[in-house]
């Protein structure tokens, strides 16, 4: 089971790397477009990164379900963790919508907005981490 946990943590970390970086691409896209720069490369980067992080998400979720089935459902902390994993998935698909808007040549918000949105997954991940490590209830 420890090998499965290690694989799960590896793929969660890989997913989070993409989650943390993709909104930075949105910031550079918006600010580059405002400055009249060519942002086509950023669209390609966002598409490739989104594909990578989606695969990482699926493997992280699959190994997480496997761990859940192996260890069972115990404690309220797990319910909170699952809710926040759901929120992270909502954020993941919010990023997909932004990436598709980029492909059409626009994003509706400012660079400052995307900078703030870039902080949201850190808050979500912090709650998940506390639930897993501390198990407060």
C-alpha positions as CSV (number, residue, x, y, z in Angstrom):
1,X,0.0,0.0,0.0
2,X,2.9,2.4,0.6
3,X,3.9,2.2,-3.1
4,X,0.3,3.1,-4.0
5,X,0.5,6.1,-1.6
6,X,3.8,7.2,-3.2
7,X,2.4,7.0,-6.7
8,X,-0.7,8.9,-5.6
9,X,1.3,11.7,-4.0
10,X,3.5,11.9,-7.1
11,X,0.6,12.4,-9.4
12,X,-1.2,14.8,-7.1
13,X,2.0,16.9,-7.0
14,X,2.2,16.7,-10.8
15,X,-1.4,17.8,-11.1
16,X,-0.9,20.7,-8.7
17,X,2.2,21.8,-10.6
18,X,-0.1,22.4,-13.7
19,X,-2.9,23.9,-11.6
20,X,-0.4,26.4,-10.1
21,X,1.2,27.3,-13.5
22,X,-1.7,27.5,-15.9
23,X,-3.2,30.7,-14.4
24,X,0.2,32.3,-14.7
25,X,0.0,31.7,-18.5
26,X,-3.4,33.4,-18.4
27,X,-1.8,36.5,-16.7
28,X,1.0,36.6,-19.4
29,X,-1.6,36.2,-22.1
30,X,-3.8,39.1,-20.9
31,X,-0.9,41.4,-20.2
32,X,1.0,40.5,-23.4
33,X,-2.1,41.1,-25.5
34,X,-2.6,44.5,-23.8
35,X,1.0,45.3,-24.7
36,X,0.5,44.3,-28.3
37,X,2.8,41.3,-28.1
38,X,2.4,38.0,-29.9
39,X,0.8,35.6,-27.5
40,X,0.2,32.6,-29.8
41,X,3.0,30.6,-28.1
42,X,1.1,31.0,-24.8
43,X,-2.0,29.4,-26.3
44,X,0.0,26.4,-27.4
45,X,1.7,26.2,-23.9
46,X,-1.7,26.4,-22.1
47,X,-3.2,23.7,-24.3
48,X,-0.3,21.3,-23.8
49,X,-0.1,22.0,-20.0
50,X,-3.8,21.5,-19.6
51,X,-3.6,18.1,-21.4
52,X,-0.7,17.1,-19.1
53,X,-2.4,18.1,-15.9
54,X,-5.6,16.4,-17.0
55,X,-3.8,13.1,-17.3
56,X,-2.1,13.7,-13.9
57,X,-5.5,14.5,-12.4
58,X,-7.1,11.3,-13.7
59,X,-4.2,9.1,-12.4
60,X,-4.3,11.0,-9.0
61,X,-8.1,10.4,-8.7
62,X,-7.7,6.8,-9.8
63,X,-5.1,6.0,-7.2
64,X,-7.0,8.0,-4.6
65,X,-10.1,5.9,-5.2
66,X,-8.0,2.8,-5.0
67,X,-6.6,4.0,-1.6
68,X,-10.1,4.8,-0.4
69,X,-11.3,1.3,-1.3
70,X,-8.3,-0.3,0.4
71,X,-8.5,1.7,3.6
72,X,-12.2,2.3,3.8
73,X,-14.2,5.4,4.6
74,X,-13.3,6.6,8.1
75,X,-13.8,10.0,9.7
76,X,-15.3,13.3,8.9
77,X,-12.0,14.6,7.8
78,X,-12.3,12.4,4.7
79,X,-15.7,14.0,3.8
80,X,-14.1,17.5,4.0
81,X,-11.2,16.3,1.9
82,X,-13.5,14.9,-0.7
83,X,-15.5,18.2,-0.8
84,X,-12.3,20.1,-1.4
85,X,-11.1,17.7,-4.0
86,X,-14.4,18.4,-5.8
87,X,-13.6,22.1,-5.5
88,X,-10.2,21.5,-7.0
89,X,-11.8,19.7,-9.9
90,X,-14.2,22.6,-10.4
91,X,-11.1,24.9,-10.6
92,X,-9.5,22.5,-13.0
93,X,-12.4,22.7,-15.4
94,X,-12.6,26.5,-14.9
95,X,-9.1,26.5,-16.2
96,X,-10.2,24.5,-19.2
97,X,-12.8,27.1,-20.0
98,X,-10.2,29.9,-19.8
99,X,-7.8,27.9,-22.0
100,X,-10.5,27.4,-24.6
101,X,-11.2,31.2,-24.5
102,X,-7.5,31.8,-25.1
103,X,-7.7,29.6,-28.2
104,X,-10.4,32.0,-29.4
105,X,-8.1,35.0,-28.8
106,X,-9.5,36.5,-25.6
107,X,-9.8,36.3,-21.9
108,X,-12.5,38.3,-20.1
109,X,-10.5,39.5,-17.0
110,X,-7.4,41.4,-16.1
111,X,-4.0,40.1,-15.2
112,X,-4.7,41.0,-11.6
113,X,-7.8,38.8,-11.6
114,X,-5.9,35.8,-12.8
115,X,-3.1,36.5,-10.3
116,X,-5.7,36.3,-7.5
117,X,-7.3,33.2,-9.1
118,X,-3.9,31.6,-9.1
119,X,-4.0,31.7,-5.2
120,X,-7.3,29.8,-4.9
121,X,-5.8,26.3,-5.5
122,X,-3.3,27.0,-2.8
123,X,-6.1,27.6,-0.3
124,X,-7.9,24.5,-1.5
125,X,-4.8,22.3,-1.3
126,X,-4.0,23.6,2.1
127,X,-7.3,22.4,3.5
128,X,-6.8,19.0,1.8
129,X,-3.3,18.7,3.2
130,X,-4.5,19.5,6.8
131,X,-7.3,17.0,6.5
132,X,-4.9,14.3,5.4
133,X,-2.0,14.9,7.8
134,X,-3.7,16.3,10.9
135,X,-7.1,14.6,10.6
136,X,-8.7,17.2,12.9
137,X,-12.0,15.3,13.2
